[in-house]
Amino acid sequence: MTDIHADQRVAVLADAQNLYHSAHSRYSRNVDYASLLSEAVQNRRLTRAIAYVIRADSPNEESFFEALVDIGFETKIKDIKTFGDGSKKADWDVGMSLDAVTLADHVDTVVLCTGDGDFSRLCSHLRHEGVRIEVMGFASSTADELKESADTFVDLGDREDTFLL
């Protein structure tokens, strides 16, 4: 990557739901969040690391949330909503976007760990505000508009041994 230096203040925002589904559908493996955070920061000054997670009452999810905290992430947890027709919904798009906009005045770089194309407008807005945007996701499941709206894109699938458990 270019245009990075040790004095940069970095915020890392990880869309755990998106990463989980991408890693499982393509590789049947889990994301290595310690490596993800380390590679996202790259010896720069970490300001905030937030993992956005969904509580779905599945086995081991509480230990996963605790592991994220031990790694260095602050966790923001949302309960999954089940509707009358049985459908379920939970996402952090608005919450992540609001946090990114709020943090923009306090950081030089925002690293979005997601493949969700809904964040492309956020990237364009933050870049317009002078914030460097780096996206880390699996290329096979990352929206083209998200890749194109970032300053850099890191394909987690290119380095499975680093980013997957």
DORO-675501 format. One record per residue (C-alpha): residue number from 1; residue in three letters; x, y, z. Coordinates in steps of 0.25 Angstrom, whole numbers. Example, Ala and Ser with C-alpha at 12.3 -4.5 7.8 and 13.67 -1.06 7.14 Angstrom:
BEGIN
NODE loke sevo    xx    yy    zz
NODE    1  ALA    49   -18    31
NODE    2  SER    55    -4    29
This chain:
BEGIN
NODE loke sevo    xx    yy    zz
NODE    1  MET     0     0     0
NODE    2  THR     4    14    -3
NODE    3  ASP     2    27     5
NODE    4  ILE     3    21    19
NODE    5  HIS    12    26    30
NODE    6  ALA    14    23    44
NODE    7  ASP     7    36    49
NODE    8  GLN    -6    33    42
NODE    9  ARG   -18    31    52
NODE   10  VAL   -26    19    48
NODE   11  ALA   -40    14    51
NODE   12  VAL   -43     0    47
NODE   13  LEU   -58    -3    46
NODE   14  ALA   -61   -18    44
NODE   15  ASP   -74   -23    38
NODE   16  ALA   -74   -37    45
NODE   17  GLN   -86   -42    39
NODE   18  ASN   -82   -39    25
NODE   19  LEU   -68   -45    27
NODE   20  TYR   -73   -57    34
NODE   21  HIS   -83   -61    22
NODE   22  SER   -72   -58    12
NODE   23  ALA   -62   -66    19
NODE   24  HIS   -71   -78    21
NODE   25  SER   -78   -78     7
NODE   26  ARG   -65   -77     0
NODE   27  TYR   -55   -84     9
NODE   28  SER   -63   -91    20
NODE   29  ARG   -53   -84    30
NODE   30  ASN   -54   -73    40
NODE   31  VAL   -47   -60    39
NODE   32  ASP   -34   -58    47
NODE   33  TYR   -38   -44    54
NODE   34  ALA   -24   -43    61
NODE   35  SER   -17   -43    47
NODE   36  LEU   -28   -34    41
NODE   37  LEU   -26   -23    51
NODE   38  SER   -11   -24    51
NODE   39  GLU   -11   -23    35
NODE   40  ALA   -21   -12    36
NODE   41  VAL   -13    -4    45
NODE   42  GLN     0    -6    39
NODE   43  ASN     8     0    50
NODE   44  ARG     0    13    50
NODE   45  ARG    -7    19    62
NODE   46  LEU   -19    11    65
NODE   47  THR   -30    21    69
NODE   48  ARG   -42    12    70
NODE   49  ALA   -45    -3    65
NODE   50  ILE   -59    -6    65
NODE   51  ALA   -66   -20    62
NODE   52  TYR   -80   -20    58
NODE   53  VAL   -87   -33    62
NODE   54  ILE  -100   -39    62
NODE   55  ARG  -106   -47    74
NODE   56  ALA  -113   -59    69
NODE   57  ASP  -113   -68    81
NODE   58  SER  -104   -78    74
NODE   59  PRO   -93   -86    81
NODE   60  ASN   -80   -80    84
NODE   61  GLU   -84   -66    80
NODE   62  GLU   -82   -60    94
NODE   63  SER   -67   -66    94
NODE   64  PHE   -65   -60    80
NODE   65  PHE   -70   -46    85
NODE   66  GLU   -60   -48    97
NODE   67  ALA   -49   -52    87
NODE   68  LEU   -51   -39    79
NODE   69  VAL   -49   -31    91
NODE   70  ASP   -37   -38    95
NODE   71  ILE   -31   -36    81
NODE   72  GLY   -34   -21    83
NODE   73  PHE   -47   -18    77
NODE   74  GLU   -58   -11    83
NODE   75  THR   -71   -19    80
NODE   76  LYS   -84   -13    77
NODE   77  ILE   -95   -24    78
NODE   78  LYS  -109   -24    72
NODE   79  ASP  -119   -34    74
NODE   80  ILE  -125   -41    62
NODE   81  LYS  -139   -37    59
NODE   82  THR  -149   -48    55
NODE   83  PHE  -162   -44    48
NODE   84  GLY  -176   -50    48
NODE   85  ASP  -173   -57    35
NODE   86  GLY  -161   -64    41
NODE   87  SER  -151   -55    33
NODE   88  LYS  -139   -50    41
NODE   89  LYS  -131   -37    39
NODE   90  ALA  -120   -30    46
NODE   91  ASP  -109   -21    40
NODE   92  TRP  -100   -10    44
NODE   93  ASP  -100    -2    32
NODE   94  VAL  -105    11    38
NODE   95  GLY   -98     9    51
NODE   96  MET   -85     7    44
NODE   97  SER   -87    19    35
NODE   98  LEU   -90    28    46
NODE   99  ASP   -78    23    54
NODE  100  ALA   -69    26    42
NODE  101  VAL   -75    40    39
NODE  102  THR   -73    43    54
NODE  103  LEU   -59    38    55
NODE  104  ALA   -55    45    42
NODE  105  ASP   -50    57    49
NODE  106  HIS   -41    49    58
NODE  107  VAL   -34    40    48
NODE  108  ASP   -26    41    36
NODE  109  THR   -31    27    31
NODE  110  VAL   -43    18    32
NODE  111  VAL   -41     4    29
NODE  112  LEU   -55    -3    26
NODE  113  CYS   -54   -18    27
NODE  114  THR   -66   -22    18
NODE  115  GLY   -71   -25     4
NODE  116  ASP   -84   -18     5
NODE  117  GLY   -86    -9    -6
NODE  118  ASP   -96    -1     2
NODE  119  PHE   -83     6     8
NODE  120  SER   -78    12    -6
NODE  121  ARG   -86    25    -3
NODE  122  LEU   -79    26    11
NODE  123  CYS   -66    24     4
NODE  124  SER   -68    35    -6
NODE  125  HIS   -73    44     5
NODE  126  LEU   -61    42    14
NODE  127  ARG   -51    43     3
NODE  128  HIS   -57    56     0
NODE  129  GLU   -55    60    14
NODE  130  GLY   -40    57    13
NODE  131  VAL   -40    43    20
NODE  132  ARG   -33    32    13
NODE  133  ILE   -42    20    11
NODE  134  GLU   -36     6    11
NODE  135  VAL   -45    -6     9
NODE  136  MET   -42   -21    13
NODE  137  GLY   -51   -32     8
NODE  138  PHE   -52   -44     0
NODE  139  ALA   -51   -40   -15
NODE  140  SER   -61   -51   -19
NODE  141  SER   -72   -45   -10
NODE  142  THR   -68   -30   -10
NODE  143  ALA   -76   -21   -18
NODE  144  ASP   -69   -14   -30
NODE  145  GLU   -74    -1   -26
NODE  146  LEU   -68    -2   -12
NODE  147  LYS   -55    -6   -17
NODE  148  GLU   -55     6   -27
NODE  149  SER   -59    16   -16
NODE  150  ALA   -47    13    -7
NODE  151  ASP   -33    18    -8
NODE  152  THR   -28     3    -7
NODE  153  PHE   -34   -10    -6
NODE  154  VAL   -28   -22     1
NODE  155  ASP   -33   -36    -4
NODE  156  LEU   -34   -45     8
NODE  157  GLY   -35   -57    -1
NODE  158  ASP   -21   -54    -7
NODE  159  ARG   -15   -57     7
NODE  160  GLU   -23   -68    12
NODE  161  ASP   -12   -73    22
NODE  162  THR   -12   -59    28
NODE  163  PHE   -26   -56    29
NODE  164  LEU   -33   -69    31
NODE  165  LEU   -33   -79    42
